Amino acid sequence: MQLDELITKVSRLPPSRQQEVIDFVTFLEQRYGTVSNHDHADWSGAQFEIMSAEQAMRGLEEEPELYSDDDLKERW
């Protein structure tokens, strides 16, 4: 029954939050679960950098703008 409850709750989340759940489950699987089909040790440095940048930038499109040009005190 826990799996059905989890699926119901996750399906109500917005897509960006669903992705966070998937990322967390992947982390838990790597740490405690069985070995997945993807062997991350074989990633090249470039592949890791791309993945890292994607993860760091995820969700920024949804962030509200905190400042505008009117807030600038000095322009360079």
CYANA upper distance limits for C-alpha pairs under 8 A (distance plus 0.5 A):
  1 MET  CA      5 GLU  CA      6.90
  2 GLN  CA      6 LEU  CA      6.61
  3 LEU  CA      7 ILE  CA      6.66
  4 ASP  CA      8 THR  CA      6.69
  5 GLU  CA      9 LYS  CA      6.71
  6 LEU  CA     10 VAL  CA      6.52
  7 ILE  CA     11 SER  CA      6.46
  8 THR  CA     12 ARG  CA      7.14
  9 LYS  CA     13 LEU  CA      7.51
 10 VAL  CA     18 GLN  CA      6.62
 10 VAL  CA     21 VAL  CA      8.14
 11 SER  CA     18 GLN  CA      7.95
 13 LEU  CA     17 ARG  CA      6.46
 13 LEU  CA     18 GLN  CA      6.48
 14 PRO  CA     18 GLN  CA      6.77
 15 PRO  CA     19 GLN  CA      6.77
 16 SER  CA     20 GLU  CA      7.09
 16 SER  CA     58 ARG  CA      8.48
 16 SER  CA     59 GLY  CA      7.07
 17 ARG  CA     21 VAL  CA      6.94
 18 GLN  CA     22 ILE  CA      6.84
 19 GLN  CA     23 ASP  CA      6.62
 20 GLU  CA     24 PHE  CA      6.64
 21 VAL  CA     25 VAL  CA      6.61
 22 ILE  CA     26 THR  CA      6.59
 23 ASP  CA     27 PHE  CA      6.71
 24 PHE  CA     28 LEU  CA      6.72
 25 VAL  CA     29 GLU  CA      6.53
 26 THR  CA     30 GLN  CA      6.65
 27 PHE  CA     31 ARG  CA      6.64
 28 LEU  CA     32 TYR  CA      6.23
 28 LEU  CA     33 GLY  CA      7.27
 29 GLU  CA     33 GLY  CA      4.71
 29 GLU  CA     34 THR  CA      6.94
 29 GLU  CA     35 VAL  CA      8.06
 29 GLU  CA     36 SER  CA      8.31
 30 GLN  CA     34 THR  CA      7.58
 30 GLN  CA     35 VAL  CA      7.04
 30 GLN  CA     36 SER  CA      7.82
 39 ASP  CA     43 TRP  CA      8.23
 43 TRP  CA     47 GLN  CA      6.39
 43 TRP  CA     48 PHE  CA      6.76
 44 SER  CA     48 PHE  CA      6.81
 45 GLY  CA     49 GLU  CA      6.65
 46 ALA  CA     50 ILE  CA      6.73
 47 GLN  CA     51 MET  CA      6.75
 48 PHE  CA     52 SER  CA      6.44
 49 GLU  CA     53 ALA  CA      6.54
 50 ILE  CA     54 GLU  CA      6.64
 51 MET  CA     55 GLN  CA      6.68
 52 SER  CA     56 ALA  CA      6.66
 53 ALA  CA     57 MET  CA      6.58
 54 GLU  CA     58 ARG  CA      6.43
 59 GLY  CA     63 GLU  CA      7.42
 67 TYR  CA     71 ASP  CA      6.64
 68 SER  CA     72 LEU  CA      8.01
